[in-house]
Amino acid sequence: MYTLRGHHLFCLLGYRGIGYSKEYAENMTRLHQTLRNNPKTMIRLVNGPDELCEKYPNTAEYHCQNDDIYKRDAAILSKLGLKIGQILSWAEIESNVRNYIVPSDIQTVCVTCSWRAYGVCEEGIKESIEGKGLRKIK
């Protein structure tokens, strides 16, 4: 079982193999591929830093504890109809994405995210809605 915070659910949908550091990207790729290959993998939703935050580089400002990030987590979980402490499979999370999210939601719930401008999370949500699942990382 993995622990994930709210906004990382969207980050995983948009993930394309790059990140804040080599170690962060390797960790994200490992989790992404696990979920892609086995959507029945269980996830526990947490309030605050998760397994992806653990590899955030110490050479950058640690934003994982910022109030803005907690607000983004809460907004995304609310949109998905999910709650902190809930345990569910990645497939169930993707089902909630298909049922409750549209790609343009990124523009409001992730307005302060530096990755938003790349459009990859909107693409990932669109692909999830189309039933394609997580994209293969090359």
Disulfide bonds with the S-S distance in Angstrom:
none
